[in-house]
Amino acid sequence: MKENSCSHKKTYRGEEEKKKIKNRVNRIEGQLKGIKRMIDEDTYCNEILTQLSSIEKAVRSLSNYILENHLYSCISQDLEDGKLESIDELMSLFKKWTQN
């Protein structure tokens, strides 16, 4: 996880890390396309809702994965460098997450 390098509000990820994240996003995108198909095919609501629940879990899991990497790379480096404003940024992010 420490392979990420953060500076000037950019996170530089290795190719393997980018591939992992993109694969997860592609799966989520595929699930969304599946829901479009289900709607076109007049699929029963429960089945669509089940699929939506799976998508929500996949997005939450990806968010947690990126957050964990962010904490171990960007935030930890900022704190080592004495950049305490990263705590404010992180708190703002958590507030956005909990407003839903």
N, C-alpha and C positions, 0 to 999 in steps of 0.2 A: 504494500500500500504506500510505502514511502517513496515510490518511484515518481509520483506526481511532483511537479515543481510549480509553485505559485508566485506570481509577481505581477504588479500593476493590474490587478483585477482580471488576470487570466490564469487558467490552470493548464499547464502543459502536461499532457498525458502521453505515456508511451503507446506505441502502436497496439500492443497486446491489450492494454487497458481500454483503448478506444474501441477495439474489436469487441470486447466483452460488453461494453455499454451499448454499442450499436446493435449487437445481436439481441439484447433484451428489448431495446426500443422496437426493433423489427418484429419481434414476437407480439408486442403490444399492438403495433400497427396491424398485424395480421388478425389479431383478435377483434379489433375495431372493424376491419373489413368484413369479418365473419358476421358481426352484428348487422351490418348493412344488408348482407345477403339474407340473414334471418328475417329482417323486416320485409324485404322484397318477397320472401317466400311465406309470409304470414305465419311465422313461427309463433308458437304459444308464448305468452308473456313470461311465464315462469322460467322458460329456457333462456330467454333474452336476459332476464334479470340475473340469472345464475352466471351467464357469461359476463355481464357487467361487473358482478362481484369479483370474478376472477381478474378482470382488468384492473379494478381498483386495487386488489392485492398486489398485482404485478407492478403497478405504478408506485405503490407504497414501498414495496421491496426495493425497487430501483432507487427511489428517493433515499431510503435508508443506506443503501450501498454507497451512493454518491456522498451523502452526509458523512458517513464513516471515513471515507477517503479524505474528505475536506478537513475533518477534525485532525486526522493523523498527519496530514501534509500541510495545508495552508495555515490552519489555525495554530497548530503546534509550533510551526516555524515563526509565525507572527508573535506568539507569546514569548518564544525564545529571544526574539529580536526586540522585545519590549513594546510591541505595538498592541496596546490594550484596546484600541478602537475595534479590533476584531471581535471582542466580546460583545460590544454594542451591535455590531453587524449580525452576529449569531443570534442575539436576543431578538432582534427585529425579525429574523427569519423564523424563529420559533413562534413568535406572536402571529405571523402570517399563517403558519401551519395550524395553530390552535383556534383561529377565528372561524374555521369551517365547521 
